[in-house]
Amino acid sequence: MNRSKISSSLQIQIIKEKHDLLPGIMEENKIDCWIIFVRETASNPDPIMGLLAGGDIVWKTAFIFTFKEGKFTKIAIIGNGDANAEKRKRIWDEVIGYDNGFSSLLKTYIDKFNPKKIALNYSLDDVVSDGLSHGMYLNIEQILSTHKEKFISSKPLVHNVRGRKTKTEIDLVQKACELTEEINQIASKKIKVGMKETEIQEIFFEEMENQGVEEAWQRSCCPAIDAGPDKELGHDGPRDDLKIQKGHTLHNDFGVRLNGYCSDIQRMWFFGTEDEIPEELIHAFNSVRDAIKKGSEYIKPGVTGHSVDTIARDYIVSQGYLEYPHALGHQVGTQGHDGGLLLGPLWERYGDVPRGLVEENNIFTLELEVTTKNYGMVSLEEDIVITKDGCRFLVPPQTKFLTL
C-alpha cells in the first residue's frame, strides 16, 4: 500500500481550508486579483497548484481569485475537456469553459473587473513563487496588454498560502516526522560496525518500502548517510568505499513523504559506549544542540527570518566554530524544502527571502553543523511548528549522541 501520495478527498479538504484563508491574505497584501495561469501541468506544474486547485489540467487555464464588487470570488476559465473535473471539486464560484477561444474570455473578464493589481506567479528569489513560465508570461502580457502595468509578483501571497499551515497540514507533517523517527529507531537496531554507507542506506529503503512511503527528496541522497571523519556533509549520496568503524560517528539526513507531506530530520550516532565519546565530539554536539535550542527559544510570530538565524549563528561562533554555510532553517510541507520565508542570513544567494516575518503555523527546520578537528562534522536538524507565542518541536529533539 502506497501511503506517500495524498488522497483526492484529503487534498480537496486542504484546498478548501486554503481558500478560506485567501480573502484575508489578499486583503493584508492589498491585492485585489490573483491569476494562476497554467497549461499542461503534468509536464510543467506550478508549485501552488496542489494547494489551490489540485490535479492536472491540459488546456490553457486561468484560476482567478478576486474581490469582485467587494465580494471574494473564485473563477476558473478552463478548456471544456478539463471543466467537468473542476466543477466536481465544488471549490469554484464559477467554471467558464471554452473550446477554441480562451484569450477573449480572460480579457473580457479582467476588463470588466478592472482590478488595481494583478498578481502573477513570478519571482526573482523564491522558486515556489516562480511557477509562471516565460512563454506563459509573454502570452498573458499580450492578452492583458492594457493591464500589464498592474502586474506584480504573487510572492507574498504564495508565501502566506504555503506558509500558514492548516491544522490538517500540521497533523500530516507531524505524522511524517513521527514515522521518520520510528524508521530511525528500527534502522538503529540493524546498523553494525563494518557496514558500508550504501548498505546502511539500503536498510532505510527497505523499511520505507515496508511502511509504504517514499523519500522526501531525491532517492540518491535520502537518506544521506555520512560515516566517519572523512565524509563532508551535503547533498551527496552514500559511498561504497566508506565503512563504519568503532569510535566513529554516523550522520543521516532523512525524511519521508506520507500522505503528500514531508519531514526533514538529521540524527547523529556514535559507535561505542557513551563513556567512550571524545570530549571534542561532546563539545561539538552540545554546541549544535544548544544553538538549535536558542533559536527555538527566540523564534515566535513577528520576528524576521534573519534574526532567528543570527541567534544560532552567533552562538556557534562564540563556541569557537566557523559559521555554517547555509540558512538555519527552511519551511517544510508538501516538499522537504517548501519555499517561502527562510531562517537565513542576509546573503546575496537568498535575496530578500530572509527579511520576511515568521507567522503562526509556519513549519520550519532548525539545522546546522560544525566541523571538528579530528572527528569530522556534527550536524542536527529538528522540525518545529510556530505557535501563538513561540514554537513546539514536532518530535522530541535529539539531546545526545545515539550510541551503538
N, C-alpha and C positions, 0 to 999 in steps of 0.2 A: 504493500500500500504506500503510495507516494503522498507524504504529508507536507512536501515542500511548497506546493502551489496553493494559492488561496482559492477557496470555492467561490462560485459565482454569487451565491446568496450573501456570503460574508463580504465580498468586495462591494456589492451594491449597498449593504448596510454601512460600510465605511464611507462610500461616496456620498450617501445621504447625510451622514454626520459632517462631512467636509462641506457640503453645500449649505448646511445650516450655519457654518462658521463664516461663509463667504460675504454676506452682507456687511457684517461688522468689520471684516478685514478690508473690504473695498472702501468703506466709509473712513476707516482710520487712515488709509493711504490716499484719500481724496481722489480716487479713480472711479469714474462712472461707467467705464466699458472695458471689458477684458475679452479678447478674442484668442482662442486656441485654434490655430489654422493648421490643418494636417491633411495628409493623404498617404495611402499605402503604409499604414502604421506598423504592419508586420515587418516591413523592411526598414522603415525609418520612424521609429516611435518617438513621441515627445515624452520626456520624463514625467510630466504632470498628468498625462492621460489616465494612468491607472487610478489616480486618486479623485479625478473629477468626471471621468467619462467611462472608463473601463472598456475592456475588449479591444478589438481592432476594427478599423474602417478601411475601405478601399478607395472610394472616390474622394475628391476634394471636399473637405468639411470645415465649417466654422462653428465651433462651440462658443456661444456668446453669452456673457454674463453682464447684465446692465441694470442700471436704475432707470427704468423707462417710466416717465411721468411719475417719478417718486417711488415707484414700486419695483422691488428687486425681481428681475425676470431672467429666465434661463431658456435660451433658444438654441436649437441645433438646425443649421442649414446643411443638408446632407443628401447624398445621392439616394435615389429610391431603392437601390439594391441594398443599402445599409439602413434605411429609415425604419423599417418594421422592427428591427432588433433594438433600435434606440427607443422606440415607442414602448416596447415591452418592459424596458427598465423602469419606466414611470418616474424618471428623475428630471424630465424637461417640462417646462410650461408649454412649449410648442416645438414640434418637429416639422420642419419645412423641407419636403422632398423635391428633387429635381431629376430630370433625365439628361438634358443637354445644355442647361443654362444656369450655371452657378453664379457667375460674376454679377449678373444683373440683380439677382436676389439679394446678394450681400450688399451691393451698392445701394439698392433701394432701401433696405432695412436701416443701414447706417445713415444715409441721407435724411431719412425721416426722423430718426432719433437725434442725430446731430450731437454726439457726445462732446464733452470738453476735452477728454483724454481717451486715447485708445492704447491699452496695454497689450504688448505683444511679447512672445516668449523669446527674447534675445538678451544676452548678457556678455560683457567682456570678461568677467571674472568668476562666474558661477555656472558650472556645467549643467546643473539641473534646471536652470532658468533659461537655457540656450537651446530649446528644442526646435525653434523655427529655422529651417534650413535657409541658406542664402537664396536659393531659387524660389522658395515659397515667399520669402520676404519681398523679393522683386515683384512677384506676382500680386501680392496683396497691396503693395505700393502702387502698382498700376491700376488695380481695381478701385482702390480708395484714394486716387490721386488728389482729390480735392480735400482730403482729410489727413494727408501724410504728415503734415506739420504737427499733428496731435499725437503721433506715435511716440510711445515711451516704453522703456523696459518694464516687463512684469516682475522683475526680480523681487521686489518687496512682497508682492502677492504670493509668488511661489514660495518664498521663504516662510511666510506665515502659514500657508496651507500645508506645506510639508512639515514644518517645524512644530506646529501646535497639534500634538498627537491627541487623538480622542482616547477615551477610556478603553475602547475596543483595541486600538492600536497599542497602547501601553501594555495591556494584558498580553497581547501577542508577542511583543518584544520580550517581555518578562519570561514567558514560556520558552522562547528560543534560548534565552540566557540560562534558564534552569536546565534545559536539555544539554546545552553546551557543557555545563559543569558536570552533569551526570556522565556524559561521554568522557570527559577528562578523568573522572574517577575510575571508570571502567578501564580506560587505557592504562592508567597508572598501575593497575594490577598485572598488566601484561608486558610492560616495558622492562627490559633487562639490560644489564651491562653487557657490552659487546654487540648490541644491535646497531645496524646502520640507520641513518636518518630516514632513508627510503623505507626501511622495514617498519619503523615507527609510524610513518605516515599511513602505511597500509592498515595498521591497527585502527586508526581513526576512520579510514574509508570503510572498513568492514563494519564498524559499529554504526556509522551513518546509514549504511545500507540496511542494517538490522532495524534501525529506528525509522526507516522510510523517509529520511530527509537528505537534503543536498547541502553542499558547502555554500557559505555566504558570499564568497567571491571566487575567482578563478581557481580551479581544482589543483593546478600545479603547485600552488603555494597556500592552500587552505586545507589542512593546517600547514603553516610554516613550521618547520622543525629545525632547531638550531642546537647542535650538540658541541659542547666544549669551547675552549678559548679561541679557536681558530676560525670560527664562523661569525661573519658580520651579519647583524640583523638587517632585514629589509624585505622588499617584495621579491623574494627569491625562494625557490623550492628546495627540498631536501637534496642532499648529495649522497652518492653511493660510496664515497671514499671516506666518509666521516662516521665514526662509531662512538658510542657512549663508553666512557671509561670511568672507573671508580675515582671519586674526588673531583669529577667534572660536573658542570651544570647542563641542564636541558631546558630550552625555552620553546614554547609554542605560541603562535598567534592563530586563533581558531574561532570560527563562528559557523553557525548553521542557519539555513533558511527553513523556517517552519511556518506553514500557513501563509506564505508570502512575505513574512517579516524576519529580520535578521538579528543576529547577535554578533559581537566582536570583542573577544576576551583574550588576554595574554596571561599565561601562567609560567612559573619557574620551578624546576625540580633540582635537587642536589643528590648525587649518588654517593651515599654514605650516611652515617648517623648524624643527628643534629649536633652532637658534640664535636664532630669532625669538620664542620663548616668553617673555613678560614675566616679570620676577623675581617679581612679585606672584602670578602663576599657579603658578610653580615652588614658591614657599613654601607656597601652599595645597595643592598636590598632595602635596608631600613631608610636610606635616603630617598629611594624611588617611592617606597610605600608612603613615607611621610609627606613627600611633595604632593602625591595624589590626595592624601588626607587634607592637606592645607588648601588645595584647590577646591575640594568638596565642601570644606567649611566656609569658604569665601563665596562660592557661587550662589546666586539667587536671581530672581527676576529683576531686570532693570540694570544689571551690570553689563559692561561691554565684554565681548569675547576676548579681546586682547588683554584686558585687565586680569582675567582669570589665568591666562597663560603666564602673565608676569609673576603672579604669586608663586607658581610652581617653579618657573624658570629661575627666579632669583634665589629660591631656596636651594635648588640643585647646585648653583654656582657657589653659594655660601658653604656647601659641604665639600668643596674642592674639586668639582667636576666641571667639564666643559658643557656649554649649552647643548641641549638635544636639538637635532637638525630638522625639526618639524613642528607642527602645531600640537598643543597639549591634547586637543580633543576635536572630534568631528561628530556630526549627528548620525544617528542610526535609525533605520526604519525599514522601508521596502528594499533598501540597499544597505550593505555594510557601511558604505560612505554615502550618506543620504542627502548631501548638499546642504545649502543654507549656511547659517552662521557657523564660523569656526572659532574655537577657543585657541587662537593663534597669535603670533607676533605680527607686528606691522611691517612685514617684509613685502618686497615687490611681488613675489610669487603668489601672494594671497590677495592682492588688490585691496579693495575696501571691505571684503567679507568679514574680517575680524572686528570691524568697527560697530557692527550691529549689536543689539541688546538681547541678552538672554531672556527667554519667556517661559512662563509656567507651562509645563507639559512638554517642553523640549526633552529629547533624549540624546545624551552626549556620551562619548567615551572620555575617559581621563587616562592618558597613556604617555609614558616617557621612558627613556633608557639612559644608563650611564655606562661608561667603559672603565673596567678595572685594569690594573697594570698586568696582572698575571692570570686572570681567570675569564677574560672575555667580557661580554656585555651582559647587563642585568636589566630586564625590562618587564613591566607590568602594564596591564590595561583593564580598566573596570568600566562598566556601563551604569550610568545614573539617569534618573528622571528628575526634572526640575519641579519642585513643589512650590506652594504659595510663598514660603519664606526661606527656602533652601533647596536641598536635594535629598534623594534617597538612592541607595545602591540597589540595583535590580536583583543582584545576588550578593551574598557576603563577599567583601573584598579579601584578597589573599593577604595575610599578615606575616607570614614567614615562609621560608623555603619548604616545599613538599619534599620529603626525604624518601629515597628508595634504596 
